[in-house]
Amino acid sequence: MLTNEQIKQYHDRGYLVVENAIDSTDLTDLLNQINFWIDESKVHAEAWGSTLDGRARFDIDPKDHSAKNPSLRRVTSPTEISESFADIALKSNMSEMASDLIGGNGTCFHHSKINAKLPNTSTTVKWHQDFPFTPHTNDDMLTALLMIGEVTMENGPLLVVPSSHKEDLFSHWENGKFVGKVSDDIEAKKCQQFVPCIGKPGSICFMHSRLLHSSGPNKSDLPRYLFISVYKAEDAHALSPNPLPSKHEGALVKGVISGNVRLTPNLVQLPEIPKGASFFTQQEMATMG
């Protein structure tokens, strides 16, 4: 579904933004579902729901959340509770494009989530790489971020460091704790030349699992909703438990299962599985010292 030029751009820069990848009818279904969950969040004062490993499915930002100003920031594994999200993740243009970029014999689904930034909320994501959260025997893995609503410079867009996927895997540990972010020193050295990934509803940003990225707070009156799905080569096998286990983990979205385990040279510290509803709590530990 992608041109050779687009595939080359992804491999050169570590990311690719594709516009008009999902049609408006599907987007409306996804947005209606999110709005239902936001309304539901208004009666909760803390994370709620349950996933396969017993952690909460719906996570709110304790600094901002209230019934009048809801701050639902994460929905874990929405494919398990919404057929609309499952269809987009497993059998849509998004999964087809992810397969084109990963290549090889086949592509499998790994996990999914919704990251939301409601208007004028402070939720941020610190600089990190995805692979240290989900290390595998090879790093042919990518994250697809579907823009359900418009993503602008003001509402907390994804920020990426082009071609940083070709550099090292950096430590996401600090003082003996897995904090899910790179050190302040690495941020100062490696994360200053970044570009925003913005787009209209239906756009998708595909991002290599090694790419350095972050996002800031939503300083606008426009909500920012990203449906995030992670895909991997069928011969990439996990070295640590899935941080967001799902009944759809390992589902083949294209190609065949070879039965092989492919190894590529990487040096990475194994992560800790978050005890809270999301990795936001892990990154907050770095702030608390």
C-alpha positions in Angstrom: 0.0 0.0 0.0 3.0 2.3 0.3 5.4 3.5 -2.4 9.1 2.5 -2.4 9.9 6.1 -1.7 7.7 6.1 1.5 9.3 2.8 2.6 12.8 4.3 2.0 11.9 7.4 4.0 10.7 5.3 6.9 14.0 3.3 7.0 16.1 6.4 6.6 14.3 8.7 9.1 12.7 6.1 11.4 9.2 7.5 10.9 6.6 8.1 8.3 3.4 10.1 8.3 0.7 8.9 5.9 -2.4 11.1 5.4 -5.9 10.0 4.8 -5.1 6.4 5.8 -8.4 5.7 7.6 -11.8 6.9 6.3 -14.2 9.3 8.0 -16.8 6.7 8.9 -14.3 4.5 10.8 -13.0 7.6 12.5 -16.4 8.6 13.7 -17.0 5.2 15.2 -13.7 5.4 17.1 -14.3 9.0 18.3 -17.8 8.1 19.5 -16.3 5.2 21.5 -13.7 7.5 23.1 -16.3 10.1 24.0 -18.3 7.4 25.7 -15.3 6.4 27.8 -14.5 10.0 28.7 -18.1 10.5 29.9 -17.6 7.3 32.0 -14.4 8.7 33.5 -16.3 11.6 35.1 -17.7 9.4 37.9 -14.2 7.9 38.7 -11.6 9.5 40.9 -8.9 7.0 40.1 -7.9 4.4 37.5 -10.6 1.7 36.9 -11.5 -1.4 34.9 -9.4 -4.5 34.5 -7.0 -6.0 31.9 -5.7 -9.5 31.5 -3.0 -9.0 34.2 -5.4 -7.4 36.7 -4.2 -3.8 36.2 -6.6 -1.0 35.5 -7.7 -0.5 31.9 -8.6 3.2 32.2 -6.0 5.6 33.5 -6.6 9.2 34.6 -4.1 12.0 35.3 -4.5 12.6 39.1 -3.2 16.2 38.7 -6.0 17.3 36.4 -8.9 15.0 36.6 -12.3 16.0 37.8 -15.9 15.5 36.7 -15.9 19.0 35.2 -12.5 18.7 33.7 -11.9 15.0 32.9 -8.4 13.8 32.1 -8.6 10.3 30.8 -5.1 9.8 29.5 -4.9 6.1 28.7 -7.1 3.2 27.6 -5.2 -0.1 27.6 -5.9 -2.8 25.0 -9.1 -1.2 23.5 -9.2 -3.9 20.9 -10.5 -6.3 23.7 -13.5 -4.1 24.4 -14.3 -2.5 21.1 -14.8 -4.2 17.8 -14.1 -0.9 15.9 -10.7 -0.6 17.5 -10.0 -4.3 16.9 -10.8 -4.0 13.2 -8.5 -1.0 12.7 -5.6 -2.7 14.5 -5.9 -6.2 12.9 -7.4 -5.8 9.4 -7.2 -2.3 8.0 -5.0 0.0 6.0 -3.0 0.6 9.2 -2.0 -3.1 9.6 -1.3 -3.4 5.9 1.0 -0.4 5.9 2.8 -1.6 9.0 3.4 -4.9 7.3 4.9 -3.1 4.2 7.3 -1.3 6.5 8.4 -4.3 8.5 8.7 -6.6 5.5 9.9 -10.2 5.9 7.7 -13.3 6.0 4.9 -11.9 8.1 3.8 -9.3 10.6 2.1 -9.9 14.0 0.2 -7.6 16.3 1.8 -7.0 19.7 -0.4 -4.6 21.8 -2.4 -1.4 21.6 -3.6 1.6 23.7 -5.2 4.9 23.4 -3.2 7.9 24.6 -5.5 10.9 25.1 -4.7 14.5 26.0 -7.9 16.4 26.8 -8.0 20.2 26.4 -5.7 22.2 28.7 -4.3 19.2 30.6 -0.8 18.7 31.7 -0.1 15.1 30.6 3.3 14.8 29.0 5.5 11.9 27.8 9.2 12.2 28.5 11.9 11.3 25.9 12.2 7.5 25.4 12.5 4.7 23.0 9.8 2.0 22.7 12.1 -1.1 22.3 13.4 -1.0 25.9 9.8 -1.5 27.1 9.3 -4.5 24.8 12.7 -6.0 23.9 12.6 -8.8 21.4 15.2 -11.0 19.6 15.2 -8.5 16.8 14.1 -4.9 16.5 11.9 -5.1 13.4 9.1 -3.6 15.4 7.1 -0.4 14.9 4.5 1.7 16.5 1.5 3.0 14.5 -0.1 6.1 15.9 -3.5 6.9 14.3 -4.7 10.5 14.7 -8.4 10.1 15.6 -8.7 13.9 15.8 -6.6 16.6 14.4 -3.1 16.8 15.9 -1.6 20.3 15.9 1.5 22.1 17.3 -0.6 23.2 20.3 -2.3 20.1 21.5 0.7 18.0 22.4 1.9 16.3 19.2 4.4 13.5 19.0 8.0 14.8 18.8 10.6 12.6 17.1 14.4 12.8 16.5 14.9 11.8 12.9 17.2 8.9 12.3 17.8 8.3 16.0 16.7 4.7 15.5 20.1 4.1 13.9 21.8 5.0 17.2 22.2 3.1 20.5 19.5 1.7 22.7 19.8 4.0 25.8 19.2 3.1 29.4 15.7 3.7 30.8 16.8 3.0 34.3 17.6 5.5 37.0 18.9 4.8 40.6 18.0 1.2 40.3 14.4 1.9 39.0 13.0 1.4 35.6 11.7 5.0 34.9 10.8 4.5 31.2 12.9 7.5 30.0 16.4 8.4 28.9 18.6 10.3 31.2 18.8 14.1 31.3 22.2 13.9 29.8 21.1 11.9 26.8 18.1 14.2 26.4 20.4 17.2 26.3 22.8 15.5 23.8 20.4 13.6 21.6 16.9 15.1 21.8 17.3 18.8 20.8 16.9 18.5 17.0 13.3 17.1 16.9 10.3 17.5 14.5 6.6 17.3 15.3 4.3 14.7 13.8 1.1 16.6 13.1 -1.8 15.8 10.8 -5.5 15.7 10.0 -7.8 13.1 11.4 -7.1 9.8 9.7 -3.4 10.4 9.4 -1.0 7.7 10.8 2.5 8.2 12.0 4.6 5.0 11.8 7.6 5.0 14.1 10.5 2.6 14.5 10.7 1.1 18.0 14.2 2.5 18.5 13.3 6.1 17.6 13.6 8.7 20.3 10.4 10.5 20.9 8.3 12.5 23.4 5.3 14.8 23.6 4.3 17.9 25.6 1.1 19.0 27.3 -2.1 20.0 25.5 -2.2 23.8 25.6 -5.2 24.2 23.4 -9.0 23.7 23.5 -8.7 20.8 21.0 -8.4 17.3 22.3 -5.6 15.0 21.0 -6.4 11.3 20.6 -4.0 8.7 19.3 -4.8 5.1 18.8 -1.4 3.4 19.2 -0.8 -0.2 17.9 2.5 -2.0 18.0 3.5 -4.5 15.3 6.5 -6.9 15.0 8.1 -9.2 12.5 6.7 -12.7 13.0 10.3 -14.0 13.8 10.8 -11.4 16.5 10.3 -13.2 19.9 9.8 -11.4 23.2 12.6 -11.3 25.8 10.3 -10.0 28.5 6.6 -10.1 29.2 4.3 -7.8 27.3 3.7 -4.6 29.4 0.2 -4.5 28.0 -0.9 -8.1 27.5 -3.9 -8.7 25.3 -5.9 -11.6 24.0 -4.9 -10.4 20.5 -1.1 -10.6 21.2 0.6 -12.5 18.4 -2.3 -12.3 15.9 -0.9 -12.6 12.4 -2.0 -9.5 10.4 -0.2 -10.4 7.2 2.0 -13.2 5.7 2.9 -16.5 7.4 4.5 -17.7 10.6 7.9 -19.3 9.7 8.6 -20.9 13.1 12.1 -19.2 13.0 13.6 -17.0 15.7 15.8 -14.3 14.1 18.5 -12.7 16.3 20.1 -9.3 15.8 22.8 -7.8 18.0 21.3 -5.5 20.6 22.3 -4.6 24.1 19.3 -3.7 26.3 18.4 -3.8 30.0 15.2 -5.7 30.6 12.3 -3.5 31.7 10.1 -3.8 34.8 6.4 -4.3 34.2 4.5 -1.3 35.5 2.4 -1.9 38.6 0.1 1.0 37.9 -2.3 1.5 35.0 0.3 2.8 32.6 3.9 3.7 32.1 3.1 7.3 33.1 3.6 6.2 36.7 7.0 4.9 35.9 8.1 8.2 34.3 6.7 10.1 37.2 9.1 8.2 39.5 12.0 10.0 37.8 10.4 13.3 38.6 10.0 12.3 42.3 13.7 11.2 42.4 
